[in-house]
């Protein structure tokens, strides 16, 4: 069964410096029908104005993944990490027993567009950690594993039985992902337009897949997609 979550139906918050779309209930946006999907708790589609950002604030017991679509993002945290993330890069932070961080757009004239993802961990109070990697040069047309419970194939090792795959697709590319029995998929279109099991989705759209054996993707336009395989 496919359940679409279309971009225009998401929660919306415009703070001036931050224009955000919330796939699931978050902050002042509350929809009991969209509290999350399995262990996937947050997908925020954020556009940050030049010279603005999230000041230093705390988190705990959450797996936080950020995918940069465009612009720049300067990260600093209480573990001593600090660097500028660029388009095509993915950042992972396990908040564990507690961490403080800031995320800032260092550009004076260009917006930053990112997806911030939260996954609920299956273990609480772990040691916080940070990692990042670039997929900007990853071969197009196929799914690349970004995060997994075991850290297989060089992916981020996260505290949950959840796989996150990322693909950059050109028109006509058609990767396929098999879902094991009892698992579910969530596909989010970051940019472009794709067809998923016969359903057309544009930028910002998503679909939940339950009781499906596979997800068949076909790109209509140059696209970037995130696919979650969830317990």
Residue frames as a rotation matrix with the C-alpha (Angstrom) as fourth column:
UNK 1
0.576 0.818 0.000 0.00
0.818 -0.576 0.000 0.00
0.000 0.000 -1.000 0.00
UNK 2
-0.573 -0.725 0.381 1.26
0.729 -0.664 -0.167 3.45
0.374 0.182 0.909 -0.91
UNK 3
0.529 0.679 -0.509 0.26
0.827 -0.548 0.128 6.48
-0.192 -0.488 -0.851 1.17
UNK 4
-0.021 -0.586 0.810 1.35
0.688 -0.596 -0.413 9.80
0.725 0.549 0.415 -0.35
UNK 5
0.324 0.031 -0.945 2.47
0.735 -0.638 0.231 12.78
-0.596 -0.770 -0.230 1.71
UNK 6
0.343 -0.127 0.931 2.39
0.843 -0.396 -0.365 15.65
0.415 0.910 -0.029 -0.76
UNK 7
-0.618 -0.786 0.018 4.50
0.706 -0.566 -0.425 18.76
0.344 -0.250 0.905 -0.33
UNK 8
-0.551 0.423 0.720 1.62
-0.180 -0.902 0.392 21.22
0.815 0.086 0.573 -0.20
UNK 9
0.548 0.812 -0.201 -0.08
-0.010 0.247 0.969 19.36
0.836 -0.530 0.143 2.64
UNK 10
-0.145 -0.691 -0.708 2.92
0.815 0.323 -0.482 19.55
0.561 -0.647 0.516 4.97
UNK 11
0.627 0.252 -0.737 3.13
0.697 -0.604 0.387 21.87
-0.348 -0.756 -0.554 7.92
UNK 12
0.147 -0.541 0.828 4.56
0.677 -0.555 -0.483 25.31
0.721 0.632 0.285 7.13
UNK 13
0.630 -0.033 -0.776 6.37
0.632 -0.560 0.536 27.84
-0.452 -0.828 -0.332 9.29
UNK 14
0.263 -0.533 0.804 7.82
0.632 -0.535 -0.561 31.11
0.729 0.656 0.196 7.98
UNK 15
0.526 -0.170 -0.833 10.01
0.777 -0.301 0.552 32.81
-0.345 -0.938 -0.027 10.60
UNK 16
0.904 -0.245 -0.351 11.52
-0.337 -0.912 -0.233 35.32
-0.263 0.329 -0.907 8.20
UNK 17
-0.021 -0.994 -0.104 15.03
-0.970 -0.005 0.243 33.94
-0.242 0.106 -0.965 8.51
UNK 18
-0.898 -0.214 0.383 13.74
-0.181 0.976 0.120 30.35
-0.400 0.038 -0.916 8.23
UNK 19
0.012 0.889 -0.459 11.14
-1.000 0.019 0.011 28.99
0.019 0.458 0.889 5.83
UNK 20
-0.851 -0.388 0.353 10.33
-0.462 0.873 -0.154 25.43
-0.249 -0.295 -0.923 6.89
UNK 21
0.153 0.848 -0.508 8.07
-0.813 0.400 0.423 22.63
0.562 0.348 0.751 5.70
UNK 22
-0.529 -0.274 0.804 7.38
-0.776 0.540 -0.327 19.86
-0.344 -0.796 -0.498 8.22
UNK 23
-0.541 0.300 -0.785 6.56
-0.393 0.735 0.552 16.38
0.743 0.608 -0.280 6.96
UNK 24
-0.119 0.445 -0.887 5.62
0.725 0.650 0.229 15.30
0.679 -0.616 -0.400 10.49
UNK 25
0.869 0.490 0.067 4.33
0.287 -0.610 0.739 17.14
0.403 -0.623 -0.671 13.56
UNK 26
-0.170 -0.966 -0.193 7.06
0.925 -0.089 -0.368 19.46
0.339 -0.241 0.910 14.82
UNK 27
-0.967 -0.247 -0.061 7.22
0.250 -0.878 -0.408 22.52
0.047 -0.409 0.911 17.10
UNK 28
-0.613 0.766 -0.190 3.97
-0.456 -0.540 -0.707 24.48
-0.645 -0.347 0.681 16.65
UNK 29
-0.231 0.531 -0.815 2.75
-0.893 0.218 0.394 22.25
0.387 0.819 0.424 13.83
UNK 30
-0.724 0.066 0.687 0.64
-0.391 0.781 -0.487 19.35
-0.569 -0.620 -0.540 15.10
UNK 31
0.042 0.731 -0.681 -1.24
-0.945 0.251 0.211 16.78
0.326 0.634 0.701 13.06
UNK 32
0.071 -0.010 0.997 -2.13
-0.721 0.691 0.058 13.53
-0.690 -0.723 0.042 14.86
UNK 33
0.942 0.294 0.165 -2.26
-0.091 0.693 -0.715 11.75
-0.324 0.658 0.679 11.49
UNK 34
0.624 -0.778 0.073 1.39
0.195 0.065 -0.979 12.60
0.756 0.625 0.193 10.85
UNK 35
0.899 -0.299 0.320 3.40
-0.399 -0.258 0.880 12.05
-0.181 -0.919 -0.352 14.03
UNK 36
-0.252 -0.967 0.047 6.13
-0.821 0.239 0.519 10.10
-0.513 0.093 -0.853 12.26
UNK 37
0.674 0.388 -0.629 6.51
-0.664 0.691 -0.285 6.83
0.324 0.610 0.723 10.38
UNK 38
0.699 -0.401 -0.592 7.91
0.502 0.865 0.007 3.89
0.510 -0.302 0.806 12.34
UNK 39
0.229 -0.655 -0.720 11.28
0.896 -0.147 0.418 5.12
-0.380 -0.741 0.553 13.70
UNK 40
-0.589 -0.385 0.711 11.33
0.686 -0.702 0.188 8.12
0.427 0.599 0.678 11.34
UNK 41
-0.074 0.544 -0.836 10.26
0.909 -0.309 -0.281 11.08
-0.411 -0.780 -0.471 13.46
UNK 42
0.414 0.140 -0.899 11.19
-0.002 -0.988 -0.155 14.29
-0.910 0.066 -0.409 11.60
UNK 43
-0.269 -0.541 0.797 11.83
0.958 -0.060 0.282 15.44
-0.105 0.839 0.534 8.05
UNK 44
0.478 0.339 -0.810 12.11
0.317 -0.927 -0.201 19.21
-0.819 -0.160 -0.551 7.99
UNK 45
0.141 -0.330 0.933 12.63
0.977 -0.108 -0.186 20.91
0.162 0.938 0.307 4.62
UNK 46
0.494 -0.034 -0.869 14.41
0.553 -0.759 0.344 24.12
-0.671 -0.650 -0.357 5.67
UNK 47
0.270 -0.453 0.849 15.50
0.719 -0.492 -0.491 27.21
0.640 0.744 0.193 3.76
UNK 48
0.356 -0.276 -0.893 17.79
0.802 -0.400 0.443 29.45
-0.479 -0.874 0.079 5.85
UNK 49
0.982 0.062 0.178 18.36
0.144 -0.858 -0.492 33.09
0.122 0.509 -0.852 4.94
UNK 50
0.208 -0.965 0.158 21.92
0.395 -0.065 -0.916 34.40
0.895 0.253 0.368 4.39
UNK 51
-0.543 -0.608 0.579 23.79
-0.259 -0.534 -0.805 35.09
0.799 -0.587 0.132 7.61
UNK 52
0.116 0.681 0.723 21.17
-0.974 -0.063 0.216 33.36
0.192 -0.729 0.656 9.76
UNK 53
-0.359 -0.225 -0.906 20.80
-0.212 0.965 -0.156 30.00
0.909 0.136 -0.394 11.45
UNK 54
0.736 0.561 -0.379 20.04
0.147 0.414 0.899 27.93
0.661 -0.717 0.222 14.52
UNK 55
0.165 -0.670 0.724 21.90
-0.830 -0.491 -0.265 29.20
0.533 -0.557 -0.637 17.59
UNK 56
-0.774 -0.557 -0.301 23.50
-0.303 0.743 -0.597 26.82
0.556 -0.371 -0.743 20.05
UNK 57
0.178 0.891 0.418 20.84
-0.967 0.080 0.242 24.50
0.182 -0.447 0.876 21.48
UNK 58
-0.582 -0.466 0.666 20.70
-0.671 0.738 -0.071 21.06
-0.459 -0.488 -0.742 23.11
UNK 59
0.300 0.653 -0.695 19.55
-0.777 0.590 0.219 17.64
0.554 0.474 0.684 21.93
UNK 60
-0.565 -0.493 0.662 19.54
-0.735 0.665 -0.133 14.20
-0.374 -0.562 -0.738 23.48
UNK 61
-0.493 0.314 0.811 18.55
0.106 0.947 -0.302 10.66
-0.863 -0.063 -0.500 22.49
UNK 62
0.743 0.652 -0.152 17.98
-0.111 -0.104 -0.988 11.32
-0.660 0.751 -0.005 18.79
UNK 63
-0.235 -0.745 0.624 19.75
0.708 0.308 0.635 10.29
-0.666 0.592 0.455 15.59
UNK 64
0.565 0.400 -0.721 20.04
-0.027 -0.865 -0.501 13.48
-0.825 0.302 -0.478 13.50
UNK 65
-0.273 -0.584 0.765 20.92
0.802 0.302 0.516 13.43
-0.532 0.754 0.386 9.80
UNK 66
0.366 0.319 -0.874 21.21
-0.140 -0.910 -0.390 16.53
-0.920 0.266 -0.289 7.61
UNK 67
-0.048 -0.319 0.947 21.35
0.918 0.359 0.168 16.48
-0.393 0.877 0.276 3.81
UNK 68
-0.221 -0.120 -0.968 22.47
-0.018 -0.992 0.127 19.71
-0.975 0.045 0.217 2.16
UNK 69
0.474 0.504 0.722 20.62
0.734 0.227 -0.640 20.45
-0.486 0.834 -0.263 -1.08
UNK 70
0.313 -0.397 0.863 22.12
0.632 -0.591 -0.501 23.88
0.709 0.702 0.066 -1.84
UNK 71
0.695 -0.124 0.708 24.12
-0.415 -0.873 0.255 26.64
0.586 -0.471 -0.659 -0.18
UNK 72
-0.393 -0.884 -0.253 26.44
-0.059 0.299 -0.953 26.23
0.917 -0.360 -0.169 2.79
UNK 73
0.799 0.600 0.048 25.95
-0.110 0.068 0.992 25.12
0.591 -0.797 0.120 6.39
UNK 74
-0.304 -0.917 0.259 28.43
-0.440 -0.106 -0.892 25.81
0.845 -0.385 -0.371 9.18
UNK 75
0.692 0.512 -0.509 28.25
0.114 0.618 0.778 23.23
0.712 -0.597 0.370 11.99
UNK 76
-0.484 -0.777 0.402 29.71
-0.492 -0.139 -0.860 23.57
0.724 -0.614 -0.315 15.50
UNK 77
0.588 0.714 -0.380 29.06
-0.064 0.510 0.858 21.31
0.806 -0.480 0.346 18.49
UNK 78
0.661 -0.237 0.712 30.04
-0.750 -0.256 0.610 20.68
0.038 -0.937 -0.347 22.10
UNK 79
0.846 -0.418 0.330 32.13
0.346 0.902 0.256 17.65
-0.405 -0.103 0.908 21.02
UNK 80
0.024 -0.884 -0.468 34.58
-0.035 -0.468 0.883 20.03
-0.999 -0.005 -0.042 19.37
UNK 81
-0.278 -0.075 0.958 33.49
0.885 0.368 0.286 19.46
-0.374 0.927 -0.036 15.78
UNK 82
0.314 0.389 -0.866 33.27
-0.019 -0.909 -0.416 22.38
-0.949 0.147 -0.278 13.40
UNK 83
-0.775 -0.535 0.337 33.18
0.347 0.087 0.934 22.55
-0.529 0.840 0.118 9.62
UNK 84
-0.273 0.653 -0.707 31.24
-0.752 -0.603 -0.267 23.89
-0.600 0.459 0.655 6.64
UNK 85
-0.291 0.315 0.903 28.95
0.397 0.899 -0.186 21.39
-0.871 0.304 -0.386 4.90
UNK 86
-0.671 -0.055 -0.739 28.47
-0.578 -0.586 0.568 21.75
-0.464 0.808 0.362 1.14
UNK 87
0.297 0.887 -0.354 25.84
-0.930 0.184 -0.319 20.57
-0.218 0.423 0.879 -1.38
UNK 88
0.403 -0.054 -0.913 25.69
-0.464 0.849 -0.255 16.81
0.789 0.526 0.317 -1.73
UNK 89
-0.722 -0.686 -0.089 27.14
-0.233 0.362 -0.902 16.23
0.652 -0.631 -0.421 1.72
UNK 90
0.470 0.821 -0.324 25.40
0.029 0.352 0.936 14.38
0.882 -0.450 0.142 4.53
UNK 91
-0.526 -0.582 0.621 25.99
-0.570 -0.300 -0.765 15.09
0.631 -0.756 -0.174 8.21
UNK 92
0.303 0.586 -0.752 25.23
0.253 0.711 0.656 12.65
0.919 -0.389 0.067 11.05
UNK 93
-0.607 -0.439 0.662 25.06
-0.550 -0.369 -0.749 13.41
0.573 -0.819 -0.017 14.76
UNK 94
0.030 0.564 -0.825 23.96
0.546 0.682 0.486 11.01
0.837 -0.465 -0.288 17.46
UNK 95
0.183 0.098 0.978 22.80
-0.491 -0.853 0.177 13.24
0.852 -0.513 -0.108 20.33
UNK 96
-0.303 -0.378 -0.875 23.07
0.399 0.783 -0.477 10.37
0.865 -0.494 -0.086 22.82
UNK 97
0.009 0.274 -0.962 23.14
0.998 0.063 0.027 11.43
0.068 -0.960 -0.273 26.46
UNK 98
0.728 0.389 -0.565 23.36
0.444 -0.895 -0.045 15.08
-0.523 -0.218 -0.824 25.45
UNK 99
-0.403 -0.825 0.397 25.02
0.893 -0.259 0.369 17.44
-0.202 0.503 0.840 22.99
UNK 100
0.430 0.456 -0.780 24.81
0.200 -0.890 -0.410 21.11
-0.880 0.020 -0.474 22.07
UNK 101
-0.449 -0.577 0.682 25.26
0.807 0.065 0.587 22.38
-0.384 0.814 0.437 18.53
UNK 102
0.107 0.452 -0.886 24.60
-0.206 -0.861 -0.465 25.26
-0.973 0.232 0.001 16.14
UNK 103
-0.188 -0.084 0.979 23.86
0.897 0.391 0.206 25.29
-0.400 0.916 0.002 12.41
UNK 104
0.195 0.085 -0.977 24.48
0.064 -0.995 -0.074 28.55
-0.979 -0.048 -0.199 10.55
UNK 105
0.700 0.024 0.713 24.37
0.713 0.029 -0.701 29.81
-0.038 0.999 0.003 6.97
UNK 106
0.013 -0.800 -0.599 27.75
0.616 -0.466 0.635 31.55
-0.788 -0.378 0.487 6.57
UNK 107
-0.436 -0.167 0.884 26.93
0.881 -0.279 0.382 33.07
0.183 0.946 0.268 3.17
UNK 108
-0.734 0.125 -0.667 26.17
0.170 -0.918 -0.359 36.79
-0.658 -0.377 0.652 2.91
UNK 109
-0.481 0.509 -0.714 23.96
-0.795 -0.597 0.110 36.47
-0.370 0.620 0.692 -0.17
UNK 110
-0.489 0.262 -0.832 22.86
-0.509 0.689 0.516 32.86
0.709 0.675 -0.204 -0.76
UNK 111
0.397 0.712 0.580 20.13
-0.915 0.256 0.312 30.84
0.074 -0.654 0.753 0.94
UNK 112
-0.833 -0.549 0.075 20.82
-0.554 0.822 -0.135 27.41
0.012 -0.154 -0.988 2.39
UNK 113
0.294 0.924 -0.243 18.41
-0.905 0.351 0.240 24.59
0.308 0.149 0.940 1.57
UNK 114
-0.796 -0.604 -0.046 18.59
-0.533 0.735 -0.419 21.40
0.287 -0.308 -0.907 3.62
UNK 115
0.393 0.814 -0.427 16.66
-0.286 0.550 0.785 18.42
0.874 -0.187 0.449 4.89
UNK 116
-0.592 -0.501 0.631 16.94
-0.766 0.108 -0.633 17.71
0.249 -0.858 -0.448 8.61
UNK 117
0.198 0.566 -0.801 15.98
-0.297 0.813 0.501 14.18
0.934 0.139 0.329 9.59
UNK 118
-0.348 -0.250 0.903 15.42
-0.937 0.115 -0.329 12.71
-0.021 -0.961 -0.275 13.04
UNK 119
0.067 0.304 -0.950 15.30
-0.225 0.933 0.282 8.98
0.972 0.195 0.130 13.72
UNK 120
0.613 0.192 0.767 14.38
-0.779 -0.019 0.627 7.72
0.135 -0.981 0.138 17.18
UNK 121
-0.417 -0.871 -0.259 17.17
-0.773 0.490 -0.403 5.51
0.478 0.032 -0.878 18.58
UNK 122
0.533 0.553 -0.641 16.70
-0.147 0.806 0.573 2.01
0.833 -0.211 0.511 19.91
UNK 123
0.115 -0.540 -0.834 19.18
0.938 0.336 -0.089 2.68
0.328 -0.772 0.545 22.71
UNK 124
0.855 0.271 0.442 19.17
0.127 -0.936 0.329 5.67
0.503 -0.225 -0.835 25.06
UNK 125
0.892 -0.445 0.077 22.02
-0.271 -0.392 0.879 7.49
-0.361 -0.805 -0.471 26.77
UNK 126
0.620 -0.705 0.345 24.75
0.784 0.581 -0.219 6.48
-0.047 0.406 0.913 24.33
UNK 127
-0.190 -0.784 -0.591 27.95
0.504 -0.595 0.626 8.46
-0.842 -0.179 0.508 23.80
UNK 128
0.743 0.469 -0.478 27.30
-0.114 -0.615 -0.781 11.34
-0.659 0.635 -0.403 21.37
UNK 129
-0.272 -0.848 0.456 29.15
0.544 0.255 0.800 11.21
-0.794 0.465 0.391 18.05
UNK 130
0.515 0.329 -0.792 29.50
-0.387 -0.734 -0.557 13.13
-0.765 0.594 -0.251 14.80
UNK 131
-0.415 -0.644 0.643 30.42
0.475 0.449 0.757 12.23
-0.776 0.619 0.119 11.20
UNK 132
0.458 0.570 -0.682 29.95
-0.427 -0.532 -0.731 13.58
-0.780 0.626 0.000 7.70
UNK 133
-0.428 -0.566 0.704 30.57
0.452 0.541 0.709 12.43
-0.782 0.622 0.024 4.15
UNK 134
-0.295 0.270 -0.916 30.11
-0.714 -0.700 0.024 13.70
-0.635 0.662 0.399 0.61
UNK 135
-0.098 0.327 0.940 27.98
0.524 0.820 -0.230 11.97
-0.846 0.470 -0.251 -2.00
UNK 136
0.366 0.238 -0.900 28.32
-0.436 -0.810 -0.391 14.83
-0.822 0.536 -0.193 -4.49
UNK 137
-0.269 -0.569 -0.777 30.52
-0.959 0.089 0.267 12.66
-0.083 0.817 -0.570 -6.73
UNK 138
-0.414 0.184 0.891 28.67
-0.152 0.952 -0.267 9.37
-0.897 -0.246 -0.366 -6.17
UNK 139
-0.995 0.022 0.101 27.69
0.104 0.231 0.967 7.71
-0.002 0.973 -0.232 -9.45
UNK 140
-0.430 0.899 -0.084 24.18
-0.852 -0.434 -0.293 8.73
-0.300 -0.055 0.952 -10.54
UNK 141
-0.106 0.532 -0.840 21.45
-0.778 0.482 0.403 6.26
0.619 0.696 0.363 -11.34
UNK 142
-0.095 0.041 -0.995 21.76
0.341 0.940 0.006 4.05
0.935 -0.338 -0.103 -8.28
UNK 143
0.857 0.429 0.287 20.97
-0.164 -0.301 0.939 4.04
0.489 -0.852 -0.187 -4.57
UNK 144
-0.253 -0.966 -0.061 23.86
-0.017 0.068 -0.998 4.65
0.967 -0.251 -0.034 -2.18
UNK 145
0.469 0.412 -0.781 23.67
0.706 0.356 0.612 3.52
0.530 -0.839 -0.123 1.45
UNK 146
0.064 -0.371 0.926 24.15
-0.250 -0.905 -0.345 6.48
0.966 -0.210 -0.151 3.79
UNK 147
-0.415 -0.122 0.902 23.20
-0.902 -0.073 -0.425 5.08
0.118 -0.990 -0.080 7.22
UNK 148
0.195 0.461 -0.866 22.49
-0.247 0.877 0.412 1.65
0.949 0.133 0.285 8.69
UNK 149
0.923 0.220 0.315 22.31
-0.358 0.194 0.913 -0.20
0.140 -0.956 0.258 12.01
UNK 150
0.757 -0.643 0.120 25.57
0.543 0.720 0.431 -2.04
-0.363 -0.262 0.894 11.33
UNK 151
0.407 -0.617 -0.673 27.47
-0.453 -0.776 0.438 0.66
-0.793 0.126 -0.596 9.45
UNK 152
0.188 -0.336 0.923 27.88
0.581 0.796 0.171 -1.69
-0.792 0.504 0.345 6.50
UNK 153
0.264 -0.157 0.952 29.45
0.956 -0.092 -0.280 -0.62
0.131 0.983 0.126 3.22
UNK 154
-0.697 -0.702 0.143 30.97
0.667 -0.709 -0.229 2.49
0.262 -0.064 0.963 4.80
UNK 155
0.111 0.823 0.556 27.63
0.277 -0.563 0.778 3.95
0.954 0.068 -0.291 5.91
UNK 156
-0.410 -0.118 0.904 27.07
-0.738 -0.540 -0.405 5.85
0.536 -0.834 0.135 9.14
UNK 157
-0.592 0.213 -0.777 26.48
0.469 0.875 -0.118 3.38
0.655 -0.435 -0.618 11.99
UNK 158
-0.426 0.544 0.723 23.30
-0.623 -0.756 0.201 4.57
0.656 -0.365 0.661 13.70
UNK 159
-0.964 0.081 0.255 21.41
-0.182 0.501 -0.846 3.44
-0.196 -0.861 -0.469 16.79
UNK 160
0.061 0.996 0.065 18.34
-0.615 0.089 -0.783 2.06
-0.786 0.008 0.618 15.02
UNK 161
-0.464 -0.116 0.878 17.43
0.470 0.808 0.355 -0.71
-0.751 0.578 -0.320 12.59
UNK 162
0.736 0.625 -0.259 16.92
0.158 -0.531 -0.832 1.73
-0.658 0.572 -0.490 9.74
UNK 163
-0.306 -0.785 0.538 18.67
0.832 0.054 0.553 2.11
-0.463 0.617 0.636 6.41
UNK 164
0.551 0.376 -0.745 18.88
-0.058 -0.873 -0.484 5.43
-0.833 0.310 -0.459 4.60
UNK 165
-0.146 -0.522 0.840 19.68
0.879 0.322 0.353 5.40
-0.455 0.790 0.412 0.89
UNK 166
0.229 0.138 -0.964 20.36
-0.185 -0.966 -0.182 8.41
-0.956 0.220 -0.195 -1.35
UNK 167
-0.081 -0.246 0.966 20.26
0.874 0.448 0.187 8.59
-0.479 0.860 0.179 -5.13
UNK 168
-0.243 0.014 -0.970 20.92
-0.428 -0.899 0.094 11.22
-0.871 0.438 0.224 -7.77
UNK 169
-0.086 0.365 0.927 18.90
0.630 0.741 -0.233 10.31
-0.772 0.564 -0.293 -10.83
UNK 170
-0.815 -0.099 -0.571 18.82
-0.385 -0.644 0.661 11.45
-0.433 0.759 0.487 -14.42
UNK 171
0.168 0.947 -0.273 15.70
-0.899 0.033 -0.436 11.09
-0.404 0.319 0.858 -16.62
UNK 172
0.447 0.098 -0.889 15.21
-0.629 0.741 -0.234 7.43
0.636 0.664 0.393 -17.43
UNK 173
-0.732 -0.681 0.005 17.22
-0.452 0.479 -0.752 6.11
0.510 -0.553 -0.659 -14.47
UNK 174
0.342 0.938 -0.056 15.21
-0.672 0.286 0.683 3.38
0.657 -0.196 0.728 -12.75
UNK 175
-0.777 -0.629 0.021 16.73
-0.443 0.523 -0.728 1.87
0.447 -0.575 -0.685 -9.60
UNK 176
0.341 0.848 -0.405 14.79
-0.236 0.495 0.837 -0.76
0.910 -0.190 0.369 -7.67
UNK 177
-0.646 -0.501 0.576 14.83
-0.679 0.032 -0.734 -1.38
0.350 -0.865 -0.361 -3.91
UNK 178
-0.145 0.543 -0.827 13.55
0.145 0.839 0.525 -4.63
0.979 -0.044 -0.200 -2.39
UNK 179
-0.145 0.201 0.969 11.74
-0.920 -0.387 -0.057 -4.46
0.364 -0.900 0.241 0.96
UNK 180
-0.884 -0.209 -0.418 12.11
-0.054 0.934 -0.353 -7.51
0.464 -0.289 -0.837 3.19
UNK 181
-0.018 0.929 -0.368 9.02
0.467 0.334 0.819 -9.02
0.884 -0.157 -0.440 4.82
UNK 182
0.406 0.305 -0.862 7.76
0.914 -0.107 0.392 -6.88
0.027 -0.946 -0.322 7.70
UNK 183
-0.539 -0.645 -0.542 9.71
0.621 -0.738 0.262 -3.79
-0.569 -0.195 0.799 6.68
UNK 184
0.638 0.768 0.046 8.37
0.658 -0.513 -0.551 -0.54
-0.399 0.382 -0.833 5.31
UNK 185
-0.410 -0.775 0.480 9.70
0.911 -0.379 0.165 2.15
0.054 0.505 0.861 3.02
UNK 186
0.605 0.485 -0.631 9.52
0.424 -0.868 -0.260 5.93
-0.674 -0.110 -0.731 3.01
UNK 187
-0.222 -0.666 0.713 10.67
0.975 -0.132 0.181 7.78
-0.027 0.735 0.678 -0.08
UNK 188
0.491 0.278 -0.826 11.20
0.358 -0.928 -0.099 11.55
-0.794 -0.247 -0.555 -0.03
UNK 189
0.369 -0.329 0.869 11.88
0.886 -0.159 -0.436 13.52
0.282 0.931 0.232 -3.22
UNK 190
-0.045 -0.481 -0.876 14.40
0.671 -0.664 0.330 16.24
-0.740 -0.572 0.353 -2.37
UNK 191
-0.294 -0.041 -0.955 14.54
-0.551 -0.809 0.205 17.69
-0.781 0.587 0.215 -5.88
UNK 192
-0.911 -0.158 -0.380 13.12
-0.411 0.326 0.851 16.82
-0.011 0.932 -0.362 -9.28
UNK 193
0.176 0.984 0.014 10.33
-0.959 0.174 -0.223 14.42
-0.222 0.026 0.975 -10.19
UNK 194
-0.890 -0.448 -0.085 10.12
-0.456 0.879 0.141 10.64
0.011 0.164 -0.986 -10.02
UNK 195
0.259 0.912 -0.317 7.57
-0.768 0.393 0.506 7.87
0.586 0.112 0.802 -10.47
UNK 196
-0.773 -0.447 0.450 7.41
-0.633 0.570 -0.523 5.36
-0.023 -0.690 -0.724 -7.61
UNK 197
-0.814 0.461 0.353 5.41
0.382 0.883 -0.271 2.16
-0.437 -0.086 -0.895 -8.22
UNK 198
-0.346 0.672 0.655 3.30
0.879 -0.011 0.476 4.11
0.327 0.740 -0.587 -10.70
UNK 199
0.676 0.568 -0.469 2.82
0.712 -0.668 0.218 7.19
-0.189 -0.481 -0.856 -8.49
UNK 200
0.095 -0.620 0.779 4.31
0.616 -0.578 -0.535 10.50
0.782 0.531 0.327 -9.69
UNK 201
0.637 0.007 -0.771 6.00
0.716 -0.376 0.588 12.60
-0.286 -0.927 -0.244 -7.02
UNK 202
0.542 -0.438 0.717 7.60
0.251 -0.730 -0.636 16.05
0.802 0.525 -0.286 -7.27
UNK 203
-0.531 -0.839 0.119 10.05
0.188 -0.254 -0.949 17.95
0.826 -0.481 0.292 -5.12
UNK 204
-0.695 0.202 0.690 9.00
-0.695 -0.436 -0.572 17.85
0.185 -0.877 0.443 -1.46
UNK 205
0.445 0.876 -0.185 6.57
-0.808 0.482 0.340 14.98
0.387 -0.002 0.922 -2.00
UNK 206
-0.720 -0.608 0.333 6.94
-0.692 0.665 -0.281 11.67
-0.051 -0.433 -0.900 -0.19
UNK 207
0.292 0.811 -0.508 5.26
-0.685 0.548 0.480 8.29
0.667 0.208 0.715 0.00
UNK 208
-0.264 -0.252 0.931 4.97
-0.845 0.526 -0.098 5.64
-0.465 -0.813 -0.352 2.71
UNK 209
-0.045 0.177 -0.983 5.14
-0.717 0.679 0.155 2.05
0.695 0.712 0.097 1.47
UNK 210
-0.378 0.001 0.926 3.73
-0.770 0.555 -0.315 -0.75
-0.514 -0.832 -0.209 3.62
UNK 211
0.221 0.413 0.884 3.11
0.017 0.904 -0.427 -4.35
-0.975 0.109 0.193 2.54
UNK 212
0.829 -0.098 -0.551 5.08
-0.559 -0.179 -0.810 -3.69
-0.019 0.979 -0.203 -0.63
UNK 213
0.787 -0.561 0.258 7.77
0.500 0.824 0.266 -6.09
-0.362 -0.081 0.929 -1.84
UNK 214
-0.323 -0.910 0.260 9.80
0.917 -0.233 0.324 -3.45
-0.234 0.343 0.910 -3.69
UNK 215
0.463 0.342 -0.818 9.99
0.092 -0.936 -0.339 0.19
-0.882 0.081 -0.465 -4.68
UNK 216
0.003 -0.366 0.931 10.42
0.979 0.190 0.072 0.75
-0.203 0.911 0.358 -8.41
UNK 217
0.204 -0.025 -0.979 11.74
0.163 -0.985 0.060 4.23
-0.965 -0.172 -0.197 -9.18
UNK 218
0.021 -0.246 0.969 11.89
1.000 0.002 -0.021 6.04
0.004 0.969 0.246 -12.51
UNK 219
-0.397 -0.259 -0.880 13.20
0.414 -0.907 0.080 9.59
-0.819 -0.332 0.467 -12.85
UNK 220
0.580 0.633 0.512 11.19
0.789 -0.279 -0.548 12.02
-0.204 0.722 -0.662 -14.97
UNK 221
0.824 -0.383 0.418 13.55
-0.208 -0.890 -0.406 14.96
0.527 0.247 -0.813 -14.33
UNK 222
-0.320 -0.932 -0.170 17.03
0.083 0.151 -0.985 15.24
0.944 -0.329 0.029 -12.78
UNK 223
0.658 0.711 0.247 16.25
-0.307 -0.046 0.951 14.29
0.688 -0.701 0.188 -9.19
UNK 224
-0.701 -0.710 0.068 17.61
-0.376 0.287 -0.881 13.59
0.606 -0.643 -0.468 -5.74
UNK 225
0.444 0.888 -0.120 15.72
-0.416 0.322 0.851 11.11
0.794 -0.328 0.512 -3.57
UNK 226
-0.653 -0.513 0.557 16.07
-0.738 0.268 -0.619 9.74
0.168 -0.815 -0.554 -0.05
UNK 227
0.234 0.688 -0.687 14.76
-0.404 0.711 0.575 6.25
0.884 0.143 0.444 0.65
UNK 228
-0.392 -0.264 0.881 14.29
-0.920 0.121 -0.373 4.91
-0.008 -0.957 -0.290 4.19
UNK 229
-0.048 0.308 -0.950 14.01
-0.165 0.936 0.312 1.14
0.985 0.172 0.006 4.80
UNK 230
-0.393 0.024 0.919 12.46
-0.844 -0.405 -0.351 0.81
0.364 -0.914 0.180 8.26
UNK 231
-0.954 0.021 -0.298 11.76
0.138 0.915 -0.380 -1.99
0.264 -0.404 -0.876 10.72
